[in-house]
């Protein structure tokens, strides 16, 4: 759960600190690229460094399970980026 929360917070920071008003297509594209990299890193961290039960785990499904976990991290990152973009608009006014 902590890594999922971290992915959301990093996405929010990405949305807030990315300059200017974002077009949503660019925000999704940049968020997806960054989210994939972060998802792979978080997947490896959750597999090797964090004890069992501290993060989502679909390892019993093999490669398909790992892809599901990466997609979940990407979706959390993109949702955080949209929230951060909204926060940037509110804070700049």
Backbone torsions as a table, in degrees:
resi	resn	phi	psi	omega
1	UNK	NA	-32.5	-177.7
2	UNK	-67.5	-37.7	179.4
3	UNK	-70.0	-33.7	176.8
4	UNK	-66.5	-41.5	176.5
5	UNK	-64.5	-39.7	177.3
6	UNK	-63.5	-40.0	177.2
7	UNK	-62.8	-40.9	177.7
8	UNK	-65.0	-44.1	-179.9
9	UNK	-67.0	-39.0	176.2
10	UNK	-65.0	-37.3	175.4
11	UNK	-64.3	-39.7	177.0
12	UNK	-64.0	-42.7	177.6
13	UNK	-63.3	-39.2	177.2
14	UNK	-60.5	-43.2	-179.8
15	UNK	-69.0	-37.6	-178.1
16	UNK	-74.2	-43.9	-173.4
17	UNK	-88.1	-3.8	174.5
18	UNK	-78.1	121.2	-169.8
19	UNK	-68.5	146.1	172.8
20	UNK	76.2	173.1	177.5
21	UNK	-76.4	126.3	-176.4
22	UNK	-87.7	142.0	164.8
23	UNK	-81.4	144.5	-171.0
24	UNK	-67.7	-31.3	178.6
25	UNK	-65.3	-44.5	178.0
26	UNK	-66.7	-37.8	178.6
27	UNK	-65.6	-40.9	178.1
28	UNK	-67.1	-43.3	-179.1
29	UNK	-63.7	-50.7	-180.0
30	UNK	-66.7	-38.3	177.4
31	UNK	-66.4	-36.1	179.3
32	UNK	-69.2	-41.7	179.2
33	UNK	-64.0	-48.2	178.8
34	UNK	-66.5	-37.7	179.6
35	UNK	-66.0	-35.5	177.8
36	UNK	-65.5	-44.8	178.5
37	UNK	-63.0	-46.8	179.2
38	UNK	-64.8	-37.7	179.1
39	UNK	-63.1	-40.8	178.3
40	UNK	-66.1	-42.8	178.5
41	UNK	-63.5	-45.8	-179.8
42	UNK	-65.7	-34.8	177.2
43	UNK	-63.2	-46.0	179.1
44	UNK	-65.1	-39.7	177.7
45	UNK	-63.8	-43.7	-178.7
46	UNK	-68.7	-27.1	179.6
47	UNK	-77.4	-39.9	-168.9
48	UNK	-109.0	-28.8	-172.4
49	UNK	-107.2	-25.1	-175.3
50	UNK	-104.3	133.0	179.1
51	UNK	-61.7	158.4	-178.2
52	UNK	-56.3	143.8	177.3
53	UNK	89.5	-1.2	-178.5
54	UNK	-93.6	-9.8	179.9
55	UNK	-147.7	169.0	177.3
56	UNK	-65.0	149.2	-175.5
57	UNK	-145.6	112.9	173.2
58	UNK	-117.7	28.2	-176.6
59	UNK	-61.1	-25.5	-179.9
60	UNK	-69.4	-13.5	178.0
61	UNK	-90.8	-0.9	179.0
62	UNK	77.8	-142.9	-176.9
63	UNK	-62.7	-38.8	178.1
64	UNK	-60.0	-39.7	177.3
65	UNK	-65.1	-38.5	177.9
66	UNK	-66.3	-37.7	177.0
67	UNK	-65.3	-37.9	177.0
68	UNK	-62.0	-44.2	179.9
69	UNK	-63.4	-42.5	178.9
70	UNK	-63.6	-41.5	178.4
71	UNK	-63.4	-39.1	177.9
72	UNK	-62.6	-43.4	177.8
73	UNK	-64.5	-38.8	178.8
74	UNK	-64.8	-44.0	179.1
75	UNK	-63.8	-40.1	176.9
76	UNK	-64.6	-40.5	179.6
77	UNK	-64.9	-43.9	180.0
78	UNK	-66.3	-40.6	176.9
79	UNK	-62.0	-41.4	176.7
80	UNK	-63.7	-36.6	178.5
81	UNK	-65.4	-40.1	176.8
82	UNK	-66.2	-41.8	177.3
83	UNK	-62.7	-43.1	178.4
84	UNK	-64.0	-37.2	177.3
85	UNK	-64.7	-40.8	176.8
86	UNK	-64.8	-41.1	177.8
87	UNK	-63.5	-37.9	178.3
88	UNK	-63.1	-42.7	178.4
89	UNK	-62.9	-41.4	-179.0
90	UNK	-68.3	-42.8	-177.3
91	UNK	-72.5	-27.8	-179.3
92	UNK	-78.7	-18.5	-178.3
93	UNK	-79.0	NA	NA
